[in-house]
Amino acid sequence: MKLLHRAASRLVADRMPDGARLGLVQFSTAATVLADLTAVGPDTRPQLLTALPRQDNGGTTAIGKGLLAALQVRSPRETFCRFKDDITLVDKT
């Protein structure tokens, strides 16, 4: 999990361009929205980095629940959800 957290942190801190939109969902047996869809920038990067999970909360890998929660992350103004880029990081084997 530490390696996964480090990789996700590096992605948010160094690789995502300003203006990109990022939402965070953690899932195992259940899914939780950690951050709504947010425009990445100097003011939001610290909050997004803090929202990244640091430990496995156990349970199964219910990826379907994770995808359903990801649909909740979209902007309320959007009537449909289009994922241009979707990165799914899973710590289970």
C-alpha positions as a Markdown table, in Angstrom:
| # | Residue | x | y | z |
|---|---|---|---|---|
| 1 | Met | 0.0 | 0.0 | 0.0 |
| 2 | Lys | 2.9 | 2.4 | 0.7 |
| 3 | Leu | 4.2 | 2.0 | -2.9 |
| 4 | Leu | 0.7 | 2.5 | -4.3 |
| 5 | His | 0.2 | 5.7 | -2.1 |
| 6 | Arg | 3.6 | 7.0 | -3.3 |
| 7 | Ala | 2.7 | 6.4 | -7.0 |
| 8 | Ala | -0.7 | 8.1 | -6.6 |
| 9 | Ser | 0.9 | 11.0 | -4.7 |
| 10 | Arg | 3.5 | 11.5 | -7.4 |
| 11 | Leu | 0.8 | 11.5 | -10.1 |
| 12 | Val | -1.2 | 14.2 | -8.3 |
| 13 | Ala | 1.8 | 16.3 | -7.2 |
| 14 | Asp | 4.0 | 16.2 | -10.3 |
| 15 | Arg | 2.2 | 14.7 | -13.3 |
| 16 | Met | -1.3 | 16.1 | -13.5 |
| 17 | Pro | -1.4 | 19.4 | -15.3 |
| 18 | Asp | -3.2 | 22.4 | -13.9 |
| 19 | Gly | -6.8 | 22.5 | -15.1 |
| 20 | Ala | -7.1 | 18.7 | -15.2 |
| 21 | Arg | -10.1 | 17.4 | -13.3 |
| 22 | Leu | -9.7 | 14.7 | -10.6 |
| 23 | Gly | -12.1 | 12.8 | -8.4 |
| 24 | Leu | -11.0 | 10.2 | -5.9 |
| 25 | Val | -12.9 | 7.0 | -5.0 |
| 26 | Gln | -11.8 | 4.3 | -2.5 |
| 27 | Phe | -13.4 | 0.9 | -2.8 |
| 28 | Ser | -13.2 | -2.5 | -1.2 |
| 29 | Thr | -16.4 | -4.2 | 0.0 |
| 30 | Ala | -18.0 | -0.7 | -0.2 |
| 31 | Ala | -17.1 | 2.4 | -2.1 |
| 32 | Thr | -16.5 | 5.9 | -0.7 |
| 33 | Val | -16.0 | 9.2 | -2.5 |
| 34 | Leu | -12.9 | 10.8 | -1.1 |
| 35 | Ala | -12.9 | 13.9 | -3.3 |
| 36 | Asp | -15.5 | 15.2 | -5.7 |
| 37 | Leu | -14.4 | 16.2 | -9.2 |
| 38 | Thr | -11.9 | 19.0 | -8.7 |
| 39 | Ala | -9.9 | 21.2 | -11.0 |
| 40 | Val | -6.2 | 20.5 | -10.2 |
| 41 | Gly | -4.2 | 23.5 | -9.4 |
| 42 | Pro | -1.8 | 25.1 | -6.9 |
| 43 | Asp | -4.7 | 25.7 | -4.4 |
| 44 | Thr | -6.3 | 22.2 | -4.7 |
| 45 | Arg | -3.3 | 19.9 | -5.0 |
| 46 | Pro | -2.7 | 19.8 | -1.2 |
| 47 | Gln | -6.3 | 18.8 | -0.5 |
| 48 | Leu | -6.3 | 16.1 | -3.2 |
| 49 | Leu | -3.0 | 14.7 | -1.8 |
| 50 | Thr | -4.4 | 14.6 | 1.7 |
| 51 | Ala | -7.5 | 12.8 | 0.4 |
| 52 | Leu | -5.5 | 9.9 | -1.0 |
| 53 | Pro | -5.9 | 6.8 | 1.2 |
| 54 | Arg | -2.9 | 5.6 | 3.1 |
| 55 | Gln | -4.0 | 2.2 | 4.2 |
| 56 | Asp | -6.1 | -0.7 | 2.9 |
| 57 | Asn | -9.4 | -0.8 | 4.6 |
| 58 | Gly | -9.8 | -4.6 | 4.1 |
| 59 | Gly | -12.7 | -6.3 | 2.4 |
| 60 | Thr | -13.0 | -7.5 | -1.1 |
| 61 | Thr | -12.3 | -5.7 | -4.4 |
| 62 | Ala | -15.8 | -4.7 | -5.5 |
| 63 | Ile | -14.7 | -2.7 | -8.5 |
| 64 | Gly | -18.3 | -2.4 | -9.7 |
| 65 | Lys | -19.2 | -0.4 | -6.5 |
| 66 | Gly | -16.1 | 1.7 | -7.2 |
| 67 | Leu | -17.2 | 2.5 | -10.7 |
| 68 | Leu | -20.7 | 3.4 | -9.5 |
| 69 | Ala | -19.2 | 5.7 | -6.9 |
| 70 | Ala | -17.1 | 7.3 | -9.6 |
| 71 | Leu | -20.3 | 8.2 | -11.5 |
| 72 | Gln | -21.3 | 10.2 | -8.4 |
| 73 | Val | -18.1 | 12.2 | -8.7 |
| 74 | Arg | -19.2 | 13.9 | -11.9 |
| 75 | Ser | -20.3 | 17.5 | -11.9 |
| 76 | Pro | -23.9 | 18.1 | -11.0 |
| 77 | Arg | -24.3 | 20.1 | -14.3 |
| 78 | Glu | -23.3 | 17.1 | -16.4 |
| 79 | Thr | -26.2 | 14.9 | -17.5 |
| 80 | Phe | -23.9 | 12.1 | -18.5 |
| 81 | Cys | -20.4 | 11.0 | -17.4 |
| 82 | Arg | -17.6 | 10.8 | -19.9 |
| 83 | Phe | -14.2 | 9.5 | -18.7 |
| 84 | Lys | -11.4 | 10.7 | -20.9 |
| 85 | Asp | -8.8 | 9.1 | -18.8 |
| 86 | Asp | -9.5 | 6.6 | -16.0 |
| 87 | Ile | -6.8 | 5.3 | -13.8 |
| 88 | Thr | -7.7 | 2.6 | -11.4 |
| 89 | Leu | -5.2 | 1.6 | -8.8 |
| 90 | Val | -5.9 | -1.6 | -6.9 |
| 91 | Asp | -3.8 | -2.9 | -4.1 |
| 92 | Lys | -5.2 | -6.4 | -4.1 |
| 93 | Thr | -3.7 | -9.4 | -5.9 |
